[in-house]
Amino acid sequence: MNSQHIPLLVDVESLHRKAAARELDLPAIIWDDVCTSTNDELAALVRGQTTLTDAPTDRTRRIATSEGIDLAEVPAQFCVYGTDHQNAGHGRLGRTWTVPARRSLTFSILLEPGAVFDSWGWVPLIAGEAVRAAIAEAGVPAVLKWPNDVLTMEGKKLCGILARVEALPTGPRIVLGMGINTRLHRGDLPRESASSIAIETDTNGSEVAHEDLLISILSTLIPAYRELVEYDDDDFSRSTVGDEVRANMVTLGTQVRVERPDGSNIYGRATGLDAGGDLIIDNDISVSAGDVHHLRPAGHGTATGTAAESGGRR
């Protein structure tokens, strides 16, 4: 069957109405049946390399906008770009990320933090908490892994989050992308350490309503992000949302190995989050970027190596 005759997983008009009912102003919702990367597509719109007046010939697209929105202009804050199938997505540290068509909830949202914003590290953390809460509503208890993963209680990956900053003359923009394993079957999984909502709820996946899951995420994420921006110079880690992130983050209290982008490693116990959302190791070293490997729970001895091995940023 031609993809043009298959309903998209998210009805943009319906989503726009549901958002308005929750007092969420989504200026534009764009949904494609297929695209390379929602982050890339939204970033191109932000940079003015493409506009929503350019009708694509290689895909089916639906757009819902608020009144007065000009499709020829750069999208405004909280514009959402999603797809039924992302075929060239990005993971962290330059990795690629792909899943079968119509079996994941994949979307990006545009944020405008302002020129003085310095709490970048909290953006993927509050997004992770919004996803965790929505997945829990769908019947799957989940936890957070610093800095940008949502896992099952057994440690299997359900969602990855990737934020990128676009520097514009009018100030920075954040393109925040999320990919949630929703309808994947066991044979679809890229690795044994992953899972999906369908697998965890023992269903065939059709019961997972992408539109409901998305509106649940946005209903938590947008207010949390607004609170983050309003905190300005105050320590957001002391906020109610900061408390929720810490309470649901399995990394904290765990012996970890942090593999930094330069290949060096830091070993120690994850003891907290600082004002910028960085991971604190052994109450001493703040790590802003890296892959975290959980070694053993707190109280089970000390991991091999020392926290000073790679001279973490203080």
SVG drawing of the C-alpha trace seen along z (x, -y; Angstrom):
<svg xmlns="http://www.w3.org/2000/svg" viewBox="-9 -39 54 51">
<polyline fill="none" stroke="black" stroke-width="0.4" points="0.0,0.0 1.3,-3.4 2.4,-5.3 0.2,-8.2 -2.8,-6.0 -1.6,-4.9 -2.6,-7.3 0.4,-8.8 1.0,-7.7 0.3,-11.2 -2.6,-13.3 -1.2,-16.8 -4.6,-18.5 -5.7,-16.3 -2.4,-16.8 -2.7,-20.6 -6.2,-20.6 -5.1,-18.4 -2.2,-20.7 -4.4,-23.8 -6.8,-22.1 -3.8,-21.8 -2.7,-25.4 0.3,-24.4 1.1,-26.7 2.6,-24.7 3.1,-27.2 3.6,-24.4 3.5,-20.6 5.1,-19.0 4.9,-15.2 6.4,-13.2 6.0,-9.6 9.7,-9.4 12.8,-11.6 16.5,-11.4 16.7,-12.9 14.1,-15.0 17.0,-17.0 18.6,-17.6 15.3,-18.6 14.3,-21.0 17.8,-22.5 17.6,-23.2 14.4,-25.1 15.9,-27.0 18.9,-28.0 16.7,-29.1 18.1,-26.5 14.6,-25.2 11.1,-26.5 7.7,-24.9 6.5,-26.4 8.8,-23.9 6.5,-21.0 8.6,-17.8 8.2,-15.3 9.8,-12.4 7.5,-12.0 4.0,-12.5 3.8,-15.6 1.1,-17.1 1.3,-20.5 -0.9,-22.1 -0.2,-25.6 -1.5,-28.2 -3.4,-31.2 -1.1,-33.8 1.9,-31.5 3.8,-32.2 5.2,-29.0 7.9,-30.9 9.4,-32.2 11.8,-30.4 9.8,-28.2 9.1,-29.6 9.7,-28.1 8.0,-24.7 7.6,-23.9 7.5,-20.1 8.9,-18.0 8.1,-14.3 8.2,-11.3 6.9,-7.8 10.3,-6.6 13.7,-8.2 16.2,-6.4 19.4,-8.3 19.2,-9.5 22.0,-10.5 23.1,-9.1 25.5,-10.6 29.2,-11.1 28.5,-10.8 26.9,-7.4 24.0,-6.5 20.5,-5.5 17.9,-3.7 14.8,-1.6 12.2,0.1 9.4,-2.1 6.4,-3.0 7.7,-1.3 9.1,-4.3 8.0,-7.7 10.6,-10.0 10.4,-13.8 12.3,-17.0 11.2,-20.2 12.6,-23.7 13.6,-25.7 14.7,-29.3 16.6,-29.7 17.9,-33.2 21.4,-34.6 22.3,-34.4 21.1,-30.8 23.8,-28.6 21.9,-25.5 22.4,-23.5 23.1,-20.3 19.6,-20.2 17.8,-20.2 18.2,-16.5 17.6,-15.7 14.2,-17.3 13.4,-15.8 14.3,-12.4 12.1,-12.9 9.2,-13.9 9.7,-10.7 10.0,-8.6 6.8,-9.9 4.9,-9.3 6.3,-5.8 5.2,-5.1 1.7,-6.3 1.8,-3.7 2.4,-1.0 6.2,-0.6 8.1,-1.7 11.3,-3.4 14.4,-5.2 16.9,-7.8 20.5,-7.3 22.7,-10.3 22.8,-12.2 20.2,-11.3 18.7,-7.8 15.5,-6.3 15.8,-2.7 13.6,0.1 13.9,1.0 16.2,3.8 18.4,1.4 17.3,1.9 17.2,-1.2 13.8,-2.6 14.7,-6.1 17.6,-8.2 17.7,-12.0 20.0,-14.3 20.2,-18.1 22.1,-20.3 22.6,-24.0 22.1,-26.2 23.9,-29.6 21.8,-32.3 22.4,-36.1 19.2,-36.4 20.5,-34.1 21.0,-30.3 18.3,-27.7 18.2,-24.2 16.9,-21.4 16.0,-18.7 15.3,-15.2 13.9,-12.1 13.5,-8.5 11.3,-6.2 11.1,-2.5 7.3,-2.0 6.2,0.9 9.5,2.7 9.4,6.5 12.3,8.5 13.6,9.3 13.7,5.5 16.0,4.6 19.4,3.3 21.0,4.9 20.0,7.1 20.4,4.1 17.4,2.4 13.6,2.9 10.3,1.3 7.0,0.4 5.4,3.2 7.8,5.8 7.6,4.6 3.8,4.6 3.7,7.9 1.5,6.6 1.9,6.5 2.5,2.8 -0.6,1.5 -2.0,0.6 0.8,-2.0 -0.8,-5.3 1.9,-7.6 -0.2,-10.7 -1.2,-10.2 2.4,-9.4 3.6,-12.6 1.0,-14.9 1.9,-13.4 5.6,-14.1 5.0,-17.7 2.6,-18.4 5.5,-17.7 8.5,-18.9 7.2,-22.4 6.3,-23.6 9.6,-22.1 11.6,-23.9 9.8,-27.2 10.7,-26.7 14.4,-26.0 14.6,-29.3 12.9,-31.3 15.4,-30.0 18.1,-32.1 21.1,-32.3 19.5,-30.3 20.5,-26.6 17.9,-24.6 19.1,-21.4 17.2,-22.6 13.9,-23.0 11.0,-20.6 11.8,-19.3 15.5,-18.9 14.3,-16.8 12.3,-14.6 15.2,-14.1 17.5,-13.1 14.8,-10.8 14.4,-8.9 18.1,-8.8 19.5,-5.3 23.0,-6.6 23.2,-8.5 24.6,-6.4 26.2,-4.0 29.8,-3.2 30.4,-4.2 33.0,-4.5 32.6,-7.6 34.1,-7.3 34.9,-10.9 34.8,-12.1 38.6,-12.1 38.7,-8.4 39.9,-8.8 38.0,-7.3 36.8,-8.5 36.0,-5.9 34.1,-6.7 30.7,-7.0 28.1,-9.3 27.1,-11.5 25.0,-14.2 24.2,-16.8 25.5,-20.3 23.8,-23.6 24.5,-23.0 23.2,-19.4 26.8,-18.0 27.4,-14.6 29.4,-14.9 31.8,-12.0 33.0,-11.4 31.7,-14.8 34.6,-16.3 34.7,-16.1 32.0,-17.5 31.6,-15.7 29.7,-17.6 29.9,-14.9 30.6,-11.2 29.2,-7.7 28.3,-6.4 28.8,-2.7 27.2,-1.5 29.6,0.8 27.9,1.8 25.5,0.3 26.7,-1.9 28.0,0.0 29.4,2.9 33.0,1.8 35.1,-0.4 35.5,-0.1 39.0,0.4 40.7,-2.9 40.6,-6.4 38.5,-9.4 41.6,-11.4 42.6,-9.2 41.5,-11.7 41.5,-15.0 37.8,-15.7 36.6,-19.3 36.1,-20.9"/>
</svg>
